[in-house]
Amino acid sequence: MVFLDLPAVITILLQGLLYGGILSLIAIGLTLIFGVSRVMNIAHGDFLVLGAIVTTLLFLNYRLNPFLSIAVVVPLFAGVGILFSLLMRKPMSARTAELSLAASILVTLGLSNLIEGIGDRVGALINTPFYSLETYGLGTTSFGGVTLTNVLILTFVTIILISIAMTILVYRTGFGALMRASMQDREVAVMLGADTSRVSMVTFAIGISLAAFAGTMDVLVTVLDPSSGLALTISALTVVVLGGLGSFNGALIGGFLLGFLTSFVEIVLDDLGQAGAAWGPAVPMIVMILVLIVRPSGLLRR
């Protein structure tokens, strides 16, 4: 049995929280889009990969600071989100909710494959099968025997700030009230005078730009390949199930909780002499199964 020292444990748990924060951003966008528009976006994780690709290209070609590239990535993908919402209007005009949901899954699954192909093609052009800016360095910071890269610290702080900003948007603004009303009962929102088409379009812009922003953060601390998108979408869906379908707070808290739990399980397995990192990807699936059995509505009801 091999026991990790305390600094290593703290570092792994902090990395887990960072991963959880990235999952939260994806899950929030997925929840908002599904709640307002009833579109199950299977390609959501692929937009994270696209955001990572754009960030990488901006850095390699123009030496643009990855944190400053947020000012390019977020508006760009907000525009992509608007176009995406227009694209989904026809598939979502099916007569029944079941057909609309099926149509959204099929269309976005095809889009996921398209984005994966684009990622492969771009990788071939720049002669790399993977995307990562882990070599981008800003030094390290040490405290209490724990040494962390400043990039990891800045990434975590940025994710926290964006999470706070999203919470304020959803619960402290007029547009947030419209989003919540549309999520709870779209028909009633229309009767009260809400322009649900506009709300849906802006929600798509927010959700897709959040995924791309998460990609900018993720590529700084890990390695991504073009096929990562679907796995990330599944992890985000696990967060949504864990927090409760349609629950903004559930998506936010569930992501951090799942990231922390995954790192905790890896630490325990490593201490037991097992390959913790190899079992880590199975944790979200196990959590989702247990939640569906014990509390199908999720930890937080909408």
N, C-alpha and C positions, 0 to 999 in steps of 0.2 A: 504494500500500500504506500503510495507516494502522496505526501501532503504538500500543497502549495503554500508558500509563505504569504503573509498578510498583504504586502504591497502587490504581489501578483494577483491575489484574489480581488483586491480593490480595483486594480486596473481592468481585470476581466469584467467585473460587474459594471464599471463605468462604460466600457465598450458595449456591454449589453444594453444599457440605458440609451446609448447613442443609437444603436441599431433599433431599439424600441421606438425612439423618437422618429426615425425615418419611416418605420412601419406606421406610426400614428399619422404622419403627413399623408401617406398613401391612403390609409383607411379613411381619413377625414374626407378626402376628395371623393373616394368611392362611395362613402355614405351620403354625402351631399348630392352627388349626381343621381344616385339611385333614389334617394328620398324625394327629390324634387321632380325628376324626369322619368323615374321608373326604368332607367337604362342600366342594365348590368354590364358594366364596362370591363370585359375580359382583357382588354388591351391596356388597362390602367398602369400595370407595372412596366409595360413596354414604353410608355411615355416617360417613366423614370429613366429607363435606359437611353431614350432619345435625349433627354436633358443632360445625362452624363456624357453622351457623345458630343453634343454641341459644346459643352464646357471644355471637354478635352481638345476639340478642334480649335476653340478660341485660344486656349493656352499654348498649344503647339504651334499654331500659325501666327498668332499676334502677341504671344507672351502676356495675355491678359490675366491678371490676378483672378483665380477661380472665385474668390468671394465677390469681386467686382463684376464678374460675369453674370451674377444674379440679375443685375440691371438689364442685361440683354436677354437672358433665358426666360425670366418670368413674363415680360411683355410679349415675347415671341410666342410662347406657348399659351398665353391667354388668348392670343389671336387664333392659334390652332384649336383651342377649345371652342371658340365661337364657330369656327368652320365645322368642327365636329358636331356641334349641336344642330347646325343646319342640315348636315348630312343625315342625322338620325331622325329628322322630322318625318320623313316618308315611312321608314320601317316602324316607327312608333305610332303610326296612324291606323294600325290594325284594329279590327272590330272589338277584340277582347283583350283583356289585360294579359292573359296567358300567351296569346299570339304575339303581342308586343314584346313581352319579356323574351320569348323564344327568338324573335327577330333581332333584338338587341344583342343577345348572346352570340348568334350566328354572325352578325355583321362585325362585331368587335373581335370575335375570334379570328375572322379573316383579316381584320386590320392588324391584329397581333402578329400573324404570320408575315404580313407585308412589312411591318416595322422591323421584325427580326431579319428579314432579307435585306432591308436597307442597312441595318447595323453590320451584317456580314460584308456587304459591298463596300461600305466606308472603311471597315477594318482592312479589307484587301487593298484599298487605295493607299492607306497610311502604313501598310505592312505590319499590322498587329491584329491578332484575333481577340485581344482583350482591351478593355479601357480602364485605366487607373492613373490617378495623379498622386499616389502615395509617396512618390519621390519629392513632391512639392513640400518644402520644409520651411518652417518659421521658428525653429529651435524647440527647446523643451522647457518644461516647468516642473520643479520638484517640490513636494511638500509631504511631510510625515513619512519619508522613505519611499513615496510613490512618485514616479517620473512619468509625465504624460507629454505628448507632443502638443505644441501650441495649436497646431491645425485641428487636432481632436477636440481640444478645449473650445476653440472658436466655433467649430462645427456644432458642438453640443449647445453652446450658448445661443447661436443663431437659430437652431431648431426650437429651443425654448421660447425665444422671442417671437418667432412666427406662430407658435402654438398659442401664446398669449394674445397675439394680434387676431388670430382666427376666432378665439373665444370671445373677444370684444366685438368683433364683426357680427358673429352669430347671435349674441345675447344682448348687445348694447346699441345696436343700430336699427334704423327703420328697415333697411334691406334685409338684415338678419331676421327680423320679425316676419317679413314676407317669405323668406326661405323656410322658416319653421312652420309657418301656416301652410305653405304648399306641401311640405313633408307630411304634415298631420292629416290634411284633407284638401286635396287639390280643388275639388268641386266647390267646397265652401269658400276657399280663397278666391276663386273666380267670381262667385256670387257677391263677395265683399269688394270687388273691384280690382283685385290684383291682376296685373299683366303677367300671367304665368309663363307665357312664351319668353318674355324678357327676363324674368327671374331664372328660367331654365337656361337661357343663353349665358347669362352672367355666372350662374353656378357652374356650368361647364368650363367657362374660362378660369374660374377660381380652382376647380378641382384638377384640371389638366396642368395648370401652372404650378400648383402645389406638388404634383407628381414630378414635374421637371425640376423644380427646386430641390426636391428630395434627391434627385439624381445628381445634381451639382454637389450636394453634401456627401452623398454616398461614394462618389468616385474619388473623393479626397481621402477616404479612409479604408477603401476596399477595392477589390478587383471585380469588374463586371464584364460579362460577355453578352453578345446580342441575344442569346437564348435565355437570359436571366429573367426576362419580363414576366413570363407566365408564372414562374415560381414565386415572384414577388407579389403578383396578383393573388395567388392562392394564400400567401402569408397574410396579405391585407384582408382577404375574406375571412380568414381565421380570426383576425382582430375584430372584424365587424361582428362575427358570431359571438365572440367572447364578450364584447361590450354590449351587444344588443342591436339587432338590425334597425337602422334608422336613428340610432342614438349618437349624437355628436360627442357628448362627454364619454360615452362608452368607447368610441373609436379612439379618442385622445388618450384616455387612461389605459385602455386595453393594449395599445401599442407599446407603451412604456412597460406595462406589466409583463407582456409576453417576451419582450427583449430581455428584461431582468431575469425572468424565469428560465429562459433558454440558457443564459450565461451561468445561472446558479446550477442548473442540471449538469452542464459541461464541467463545472468545477468539481461537483460531487463525483461524477464519473471518473474524472482525472485522478482524484484522490483515491478512488477504488482501483486504480490501475487500468481503467478502460479508456478507450479513445473517445473522450468527451466531444471533441469537435465533429467526429463522424456521426454521433447521435444527435447533435444539436438540431439539424433540419427536421428531425422526426418530432421534436417537442411541440411545434405548433399544431401538427396533425393530431397528436395525442390529446392536447388541450381542447381542440375543437370537438373531438369525439366525446370527451368527458362532459364538456359544457352542454352539448346537444342531448346527452343522456340525463344529466342532473338538472340543468336549467336551460331548456331550449330557448327561452326568451332572452338569454344573455344576462350579464351581471347587472346591467342598467337598462331598465325598460325605457322606451321612447316616451 
